[in-house]
């Protein structure tokens, strides 16, 4: 796809402050074929968005990209370069609509579902996509399981949406993170349905406090971005989100859902009066399934079709995923890395524990430090045996991270073992018949970052290795 420079200028709207002479002279003749924010990926005919990032300023690369064939620049001040420049008040805010214009607004040609919230985004996206596929729709997922970022940068997102349209996809389910909303990554995208799962403590290193975090999430539920909202109002945050949303809201409340039975691998509940057999365990998965079901109804599916689709859902990688090689105790791997997420998963695990509940977990480095003691408190309160280890310490001191986690506990953990494999090994060695061992924090991730080293580490693969290592003693 492509657009003339004048069309791109119009798409940036009231963000445009001025144009340089080259932009004025070529506004009706210059054709742009793409937008890019990464100077390493520029090419002929593109407009380069000079975004000011945490570690680099795109304006510093403008001269170099001009020599690479870039046709125009999106800047926040005029540069001394002979190239068309659109000067805007905020490059981040303008680049989404600009990229959408160049790709002929791809989100307006396909049903796009955006899901935000602290926990449950990934699972609900997978559920919407899976049910859609079962019902014959050609679906695409965008999120934690599919890319480097939960929500891609605006230029990448519009390109992905354009490719999906070209491939004739008719349903896109995507995670919309608070970072993406705050940093305008989804500006220029039209969501047929936007949904809210819940709100907990996370990303306060970026947002500062829970109020700012909530406000970022709330940006999704405005007429600029979505047509309709589906919101789980069975929490204070959900009720408030439904109140502040400025689009029509489908509210999920207790009248819509009745829990019947929760098991380790299956759940049974009533939704809108009809019985649902869900091949996933945990009350949180029931909540995710109901959210997905309501989304599908808004997109025109029949209730019995949705119920049939839910009955065939696959396991979501690293989300309450059971590891079974014949051992006498249950092993569950989950991505829970927030206080609320850990609490929900521990409560779900408790429901299927016949003897003792064991948790192995840590906290990530270079992330919100305030949630660490809160996670420690949750683990110590809800588990019978607590093993604290490393998650992804990144550039932080692992010992300091562990100490922060432990500081929230009313009594000491049963074991502190920084080596994550050894922590899992110890947990298995002490587990007995009827116990449940929950390995939390990394879920689907296949690497561990310690300092500058990124090593292979998949909790699921390590769990299988360690279970097989103890062999006969587990059968």
N, C-alpha and C positions, 0 to 999 in steps of 0.2 A: 504494500500500500504506500501511498504518498500523499502529500498535501503541499500546497503553495505556501510560501512564507507568510503571506497575508492572512491565510486561514489559521495558521499557527499563532500568529499575533492575536487574532480574534479569540482563539481558544484560551489564551492566557488572561483575557478579560481585564478586569480592573487591577490586576497585579502589574500590568505594564506601566512603567514610569516614562519610558522614552525609547526611541530607536536611534541608532547611529545612522549616518548618511548612507552607508552601504545597504542597510536594511530598508531604508525608505526607498532607495532607487531600485531594489530588487524584489520588493514585496509582492508584486504581481507576476514576476517571471521565475523566481527561484523556486525549485521543487525540492522538497526534503523527503527522504525515503525512510528515515529512522531517527530515533532519539537515543542518546547514550550518555551515561554519567561516569563511565569508567574509561579513563584516557588510554588504557591498554587495549580497548576493543573498538576504537573509532574506525571509521571508514568513509569513503567518498559519499557525499550526499547527505550526511548526517548533521543533526544539530547536537552540539555538545553542551550538556548542562553543567555549569561550573558550580557544583554544590560545595558548600563549606562543611566539611566533616570534622570529626573529633581529632583525627590525626593528619588530615591533609585538606588543602583548599583547592578546589578544581580550577579556580582562576589562575593558579600558578602553572597549570598545564596547558593553558589556552594557546600559547604560541606554538607549542609542540604539536598539538592536534591540528592546528591550522596547516601546518606543513604536511600533515598526514592525509589531507584531502577533505577535512570537515568543511561543511558548507556554511554553517552559521553557529553562533554562540548564544546561549541563554545565560545572562550574567546579572549581578546585582549592582554593577557600576561599569561604566564604559571603559574598555581597555584600549590601549594605543596599538590597535591592530587593524589592518585593512581587511575586514571580514564583516558580514552582516551580524549585528548584535541586537538582541532584544533585551533591554534593561528592565528588570522586574524588581519588585520589593522583596521577594523571597523566592529564590530559585527552587528550593525543595517544594514549595507550595505550587509553583507553576509547572514543574516538569511533568507531573501526572497528566493534567489536561492537555499539555502540548503533545506528549507521546500518544495519548488516546486519539487526538485529532489526526496525527500522522497515520495512525493505523485504522482510521475511520471508525472510531468508537466501537471496538469489538464487543465490549460487554453488553451493548444494546442489542446484539444479535443472538444472544444465548442466555439461558437462565443461569445466573450466577448467584450462588448462596454463600454468604459470608458469616462465619461463626467466630464470636469472640467470647472471652471469659478467662478466668485464671486456669481452671482445670476442665478437661473434657473436650477441648476443641478438636484435638487429633482424632479421638475416637468418634465423635459425632460426624466429623467430615468423612471418615471412612464408612460410617453407617449410611449417610446420605448417598454417597457414591455407590456403595454396594447394593443398597435397595434400588437405586436408580438403574443400575446395570441389570439387576434381576427383573426389573419391570420393562426392560428393553431400551433404556436410554443409553446414549453413548456419553460416558462420564469422564471427567478429568478431576483429579485431586491436586490441590496446591497446599503445601503445609510442611510440618515438621518432618514427615516421612518422605518428602519428595524433593527437598531442596536445601541449600545451605542456610537460608533464612526461613523462619516460620512464614513470613510474608515477604515476597521478593521486593526489591527496589522498584520504583514506579516504571522506569524504562523497561526493566526485565518483565514486569507483570503485564504491561500492555503488549509486549511482544509475545508472551505466552498466550494471552487471550486471543491475539490475532491468529496465531498458529492453530489454536483450538477451533476458531471459527472456520479457518481454511480446511481443517480436517473434519468439519461438519459435526463437531461435538454439540450436544444439546443440553448438557448440564455440567456446570463447574462448581465443585464444592471446595471452598478454601478457608483456611484459618486466617483470621485477621487479628494480629497481635496489637497490644497497646502501643508498642514502639511504632508499628506501621501507621497507626492512626495519628499518633503524635508527630511523626515525621512525614506525614502526607504521602505515604507510599500508595495508598488506594485512592487518592484524589484522581478524578477522571474515570473512575470505575462505577458502573451502575449495578447494584445488587437487587435482584428480584426479591430476595428474602434475606434479611439479616437476623441472626439469632444470638441470644445471650445465655450462657450456661450458669455462671456463678462468679463470685468475686472473693479472692483471698489475698494473702500477703505474698506479693511477688513483684519484682522489677522496681522496688522502691529506690534502688540505686540510681535509676533513670528518672523516675517521676517525683521522687522526694517524699511523698506521703500518699496515703490511701485516697484522699480526696482528689488529688491530681490524677491518680491511677484510674479511679472511677470516671473522672471527666474525660479522660482519653478514650475509654471504652464507649462512653456515651456518644462520642462523635459519630459512631457508625449509624446511630438510629436517628438520622436526620434526612429530610427530603433531598439534600444534595447527593446523598449516597445510596439510599435504599427506598424501596416502594412499600415494604411491609416488614414488621418485626415479629419474631416469635421469641417470647421471653419466659423463662421459668421463674415464676413469681413466688416460689416456695422458699424464699429467703428474703431477708431485709434488703439486700442489694438488688435482687431481682424485682421486688416490688417497687423500689425506688427507680430502677432503670425503666420500668414500664411507665412510671409517672413522668419522667423527664423526656421520654421518646416523643419525637414530634412527627411520627408516622403512625398509621394504624397498627395496633398491637394484638396479636393472638397470645393470650396469657395461659400458661400451663399452671394449674393449681391442683389442689388435692381432689377436687371433684372429677378431674380427668383421669386420675391414676389410683389404682388400688393394688398394693403389693399382696401377692398370694404366697409365694415361696421363693426363697433365695438359696441357691446352692453354689458349690465351687465352680461349676461349669455351666449351669443352667439357671434361669430365673423364670418365674411365672407371675404375671400380673394382668390386671384388667386395664384397658385403655379405651376410653369412651364407651365403656360397658362391655367390650369384647375381650376375650381372653387372648393373651399373647404368650407364646413360648419362645423365650430368648435364649440362644445357645451361648450365653455369657453370664458369668457370675458377678455379684456385687450390686448393691443398691445404686451406686453411682452409674453403673452401666444401664440400669433401668431408666434413670433420669436422662442419660444420653440418648437412649433408644426412643423415649417419648418425644424428646426434642426433635430428633431426626424424623420421627413419624409425623409430627405436626408440620414440619417443613415440607415433607412430601405431599401432605394434604393440600397445603397452600399452592403447590405446583400442579395440582389437578389429579393426583393419584386417588384411587378409591381406598377406603379403609381396609377392606379385605385384601386388596393387593399389597398394601403396606404391611399388614400383619404377616402375610405369606413371605414377603421379603425379609422381614425381621427374623423369621424362623430359620432363614438360611444364611445369616450373617457369619462371616469368617472371624477368627480371632484377630485382633488388632495387635501388631508386633509390639511387645514390651508393655502392653497394657493389661494388667492382671493375667499375664500369660503363664500358664502352668508348665513346668518342666517335669517330665515323668520318664524315668528310665527303670521303673519298677521298684523304687525305694519305698520304705514303709512310712514315710512322712511326706507331706505335700510341700512343693517348692513353687513359689510364685514370684515372678519378676515384674516389676512395675516402675513406670517412669516418675512416680510421685516424688516431687522435689520441692514442694511447698508445704507449710504446716497443714493447710486444709486438705491438700491432696493426700498427704501422708495419713492424716486422720481418717479420711474416707476409705482408703485402701486397708488400713489396719482394722477398721470396723468391719469391712467386708471379709477380711481374712479371719477375724474373730468368729464370724458367723459360721465358718466351716471348720473351725478348730475343735478337735475332740479332746485335746490335752493342753499343750502349751503353744503359745504364739511367740515366735522368734523373729526379730527384725534385724537386718544388716543394712546400714545406711550411712551416708555422710552428707556433706554439703559442698556445693561448688564454690570455687574461688573466683575472685573478681566479679562477684555478683552481690546482690543485696545481703548485707551482713546481719541485718536485724532479724531475719527469719531463722537464723541458725539456732539460737537458744529455744525458739518456739518449736522448732522441729524436734529438738531434744526433749522438751517437755511432753510433746505428743507421744513420742516413741516410748518414753519411760512410763507414761501413764497407761498406755494401751497395750503394750507388749509385756509378756512374762519374762523374756530374756532379750537384752539389748546389746548388740554388737555395733560399735561405732568405728567407721573406717574412712578411707578417702573416697571422694566422688571424683570430680575433676578439679584438683586444687589450682590448676593453671599456675599463675605466677605468684600466688600467695603461699605463705608458710603453711604446710599441711598440719603441723602440730598446733598452730594457732587456730586454724579452722575447727579442728576437732575439739580443742579446749572451749571454743565458743559454743559449739553444739552441746557439750557436756554441761556447760554452765546453766543450762535451762532445766536440768534434771533435778528432781527432788531427792534422788539417791543415785549413786554412781552406776555407770553402765556395767554390765556383766563382763564385758571385754572391750578393750580399745586395741585395735590392730590396724595400723595404717595401710598395710599391704592388703588390698581388696581381695585378692585371691585367697590369701591365708585367712582372712576374716570369714569368707564364705566356707572355707574348709573347716574351720573351728565350729561354725554354726551347724554344719552338717554332722560333724563328729558328735556333737552333744544332743542332736535331735533324736527323738524316739517315735515309736508307733503312735500315730494320731496327731503328731505335732504339725504345725505349719511354719515354714521358714519363708519369710518375705524378704526379698532382696530389692531394695527401693533406691530410686534416684536416677538411674541411667537408662533403664528400659530398653529401647531399641538401639541405643548408641553402640557403635562397634569399636570405639577408640576411647582412650583415657588420656587426658592432657595433664602432665606433671612437669611444671617448669616450661621449658621450651621443647620438651619431648612429647610426641604424640605416639602412643603405643597401641597396638591392637588389644582391645579388651571389650568383650561382649559378655555381659552378665549371664546371658542364656547359654552361650557356648562354654563359659567357665563353669557354670553350674553343672552342665552335663559332664564335663571332664572330671570334676571333683566327685560327682556321684558315681561315675564309672570307676574312679580310682579306688573308692572304698568298697566297690564290688559286692561281694557276697554278704557283707555286713548290713546291707541296706534292704535285702530281699526278705 
